[in-house]
Amino acid sequence: MTRTPRRTKTRWLRWTQSRTRRGGGRRGSSGGRTRNGRQSEQPRAKFEHAVDLVRMGADPNSEKVAKLLREAPLATFESPGYNMFANCTDEEKREWHVFLLFLVKREGAAVDGGVAEHIEWILQRQFKTVEEWLGPEGNKFRWWAHPVAAEYMEVWRAFAAEHASLTIADINAEFGRIHAYQKANPQPAIKTKRRRYG
């Protein structure tokens, strides 16, 4: 058994004690703290400022918002050739566009408020049709939430039947008109928690 010289033990003990007092963990880690011991809040503040600007009606694609988001601690991936409807037939693609219109008109979603990202998220879960998402398969998937009520499904079916003659181009034109209206008449963020199905 070799013995560590007393001087080396003392240095090691001082180093570990100073790391413990500073809140450090393993070697090279600052424990998520800056040099003065406080959590760095500047990146989070930039993100919150960007969110506030968008809520007040600023264009989410503006250079100012984009700069704030680039400086915030988030990662953004953009794929120019990505097609979220790649696994859908033409009719399924049209149906998902009608569902987008349903969420905008019936549920009050903003055209550029993340509703398309919500549909993309659903499609990434391999739901092929809206009926599948709102039906028993979707209810099994949404085990943490209330199942979609039969009345809501009937409202969706009536909306889909009413808009059955629209093409994707017609729906996109309608999105353009709604987006222009929403941009000209920004609504304040909803403070109360609404129960949404779908």
Legacy VTK file of the C-alpha trace (Angstrom):
# vtk DataFile Version 3.0
C-alpha trace
ASCII
DATASET POLYDATA
POINTS 198 float
0.000 0.000 0.000
1.494 3.300 -1.063
0.927 6.358 0.994
-0.042 9.708 -0.469
2.196 12.445 0.884
0.464 14.608 3.471
0.967 17.761 1.401
-0.915 16.273 -1.607
-3.781 15.146 0.651
-4.073 18.648 2.069
-4.186 20.236 -1.397
-6.822 17.766 -2.564
-8.894 18.343 0.572
-8.734 22.140 0.109
-9.720 21.808 -3.567
-12.738 19.591 -2.821
-13.867 21.838 0.013
-13.655 24.922 -2.199
-15.609 23.111 -4.954
-18.285 22.172 -2.429
-18.563 25.735 -1.098
-18.861 27.150 -4.636
-21.584 24.671 -5.534
-19.544 22.827 -8.115
-20.139 19.215 -8.940
-17.731 17.106 -10.915
-14.503 18.492 -12.224
-15.012 21.178 -14.828
-18.614 21.768 -13.813
-19.799 25.061 -12.439
-23.064 23.541 -11.241
-25.018 25.718 -13.679
-23.728 28.890 -12.066
-21.770 31.850 -13.298
-18.560 33.081 -11.660
-20.382 35.153 -9.082
-22.578 32.190 -8.092
-25.847 33.386 -9.627
-27.789 31.573 -12.309
-27.343 33.224 -15.694
-30.702 34.751 -16.589
-29.870 36.817 -19.665
-30.640 34.091 -22.289
-33.980 33.280 -20.636
-34.857 36.977 -20.505
-34.179 37.246 -24.244
-36.501 34.322 -24.925
-39.252 35.805 -22.744
-38.809 39.184 -24.471
-39.269 37.504 -27.881
-42.449 35.780 -26.631
-43.781 39.092 -25.290
-43.120 40.801 -28.630
-45.055 38.108 -30.498
-47.941 38.296 -28.018
-48.111 42.061 -28.563
-48.505 41.527 -32.296
-44.936 41.574 -33.626
-44.280 39.421 -36.659
-42.786 36.110 -35.388
-40.581 36.022 -38.497
-39.210 39.552 -37.961
-35.452 40.016 -37.669
-35.717 41.331 -34.093
-37.632 38.271 -32.859
-35.346 35.928 -34.797
-32.246 37.560 -33.264
-33.635 37.247 -29.733
-34.481 33.581 -30.301
-31.024 32.874 -31.751
-29.459 34.331 -28.607
-31.789 32.404 -26.292
-30.787 28.913 -25.079
-32.934 27.085 -27.612
-32.135 25.038 -30.677
-33.999 25.620 -33.927
-33.804 23.153 -36.774
-35.004 24.150 -40.203
-35.321 21.708 -43.087
-36.336 23.497 -46.291
-37.312 20.284 -48.114
-39.302 18.789 -45.228
-42.861 17.718 -46.048
-44.997 16.879 -43.030
-47.611 15.298 -45.323
-45.135 12.910 -46.983
-46.930 9.790 -45.679
-50.436 11.023 -46.543
-52.532 10.465 -49.631
-53.910 13.543 -51.411
-57.298 13.116 -49.720
-55.712 12.720 -46.259
-53.609 15.817 -46.907
-56.749 17.794 -47.828
-58.513 16.475 -44.721
-55.647 17.654 -42.479
-55.859 21.095 -44.110
-59.603 21.170 -43.360
-58.770 20.215 -39.752
-56.299 23.120 -39.599
-59.100 25.393 -40.805
-61.399 23.856 -38.176
-58.898 24.619 -35.396
-58.500 28.188 -36.624
-62.203 28.944 -37.182
-63.854 26.827 -34.497
-61.192 26.817 -31.746
-59.870 30.323 -32.325
-56.269 29.285 -33.031
-54.001 31.838 -34.669
-52.917 30.946 -38.202
-49.273 31.535 -37.298
-49.681 30.555 -33.654
-48.358 27.003 -33.799
-51.456 25.230 -35.127
-49.544 23.815 -38.123
-46.814 22.599 -35.756
-49.506 20.846 -33.722
-50.696 18.997 -36.846
-47.083 18.153 -37.688
-46.667 16.715 -34.187
-49.805 14.582 -34.651
-48.584 13.304 -38.029
-45.223 12.369 -36.521
-47.142 10.063 -34.167
-48.288 8.141 -37.276
-51.956 9.133 -37.185
-53.086 9.011 -40.808
-56.517 10.649 -40.577
-58.300 13.173 -38.398
-60.913 10.552 -37.470
-58.105 8.327 -36.194
-56.673 11.199 -34.113
-60.032 12.210 -32.630
-61.322 8.647 -32.287
-60.498 5.695 -29.995
-56.891 5.359 -31.241
-56.195 8.999 -30.431
-57.914 8.667 -27.056
-55.610 5.746 -26.206
-52.641 7.871 -27.211
-53.890 10.840 -25.149
-54.126 8.772 -21.965
-53.261 11.840 -19.841
-56.164 13.936 -21.148
-59.918 13.586 -21.308
-61.160 11.558 -24.263
-62.627 13.512 -27.145
-66.363 13.827 -26.595
-68.786 12.385 -29.147
-70.342 15.850 -29.514
-66.974 17.303 -30.516
-66.542 14.543 -33.100
-69.970 15.419 -34.540
-69.037 19.107 -34.712
-65.854 18.150 -36.579
-67.754 15.884 -38.995
-70.302 18.613 -39.731
-67.500 21.134 -40.347
-65.670 18.656 -42.633
-68.874 17.971 -44.600
-69.571 21.703 -44.943
-66.054 22.285 -46.320
-65.830 19.097 -48.405
-65.751 20.978 -51.705
-62.689 23.073 -50.793
-59.355 22.286 -52.372
-56.034 22.781 -50.586
-55.514 25.958 -52.629
-58.926 27.262 -51.452
-58.054 26.471 -47.829
-54.660 28.180 -48.126
-56.368 31.257 -49.597
-58.755 31.248 -46.624
-55.750 31.006 -44.269
-54.293 34.052 -46.003
-57.486 36.060 -45.429
-57.779 34.938 -41.789
-54.088 35.648 -41.146
-54.430 39.178 -42.557
-57.459 39.764 -40.307
-55.704 38.326 -37.231
-52.627 40.454 -37.891
-54.733 43.619 -38.260
-56.808 42.764 -35.163
-54.488 41.092 -32.635
-56.225 39.417 -29.743
-54.761 39.375 -26.235
-53.450 36.070 -24.982
-56.112 33.939 -23.281
-55.469 33.999 -19.545
-57.937 31.296 -18.554
-57.275 27.650 -19.174
-59.576 26.302 -21.886
-60.204 22.643 -22.402
-59.449 21.741 -25.982
-60.078 18.476 -27.652
-57.870 17.722 -30.627
LINES 1 199
198 0 1 2 3 4 5 6 7 8 9 10 11 12 13 14 15 16 17 18 19 20 21 22 23 24 25 26 27 28 29 30 31 32 33 34 35 36 37 38 39 40 41 42 43 44 45 46 47 48 49 50 51 52 53 54 55 56 57 58 59 60 61 62 63 64 65 66 67 68 69 70 71 72 73 74 75 76 77 78 79 80 81 82 83 84 85 86 87 88 89 90 91 92 93 94 95 96 97 98 99 100 101 102 103 104 105 106 107 108 109 110 111 112 113 114 115 116 117 118 119 120 121 122 123 124 125 126 127 128 129 130 131 132 133 134 135 136 137 138 139 140 141 142 143 144 145 146 147 148 149 150 151 152 153 154 155 156 157 158 159 160 161 162 163 164 165 166 167 168 169 170 171 172 173 174 175 176 177 178 179 180 181 182 183 184 185 186 187 188 189 190 191 192 193 194 195 196 197
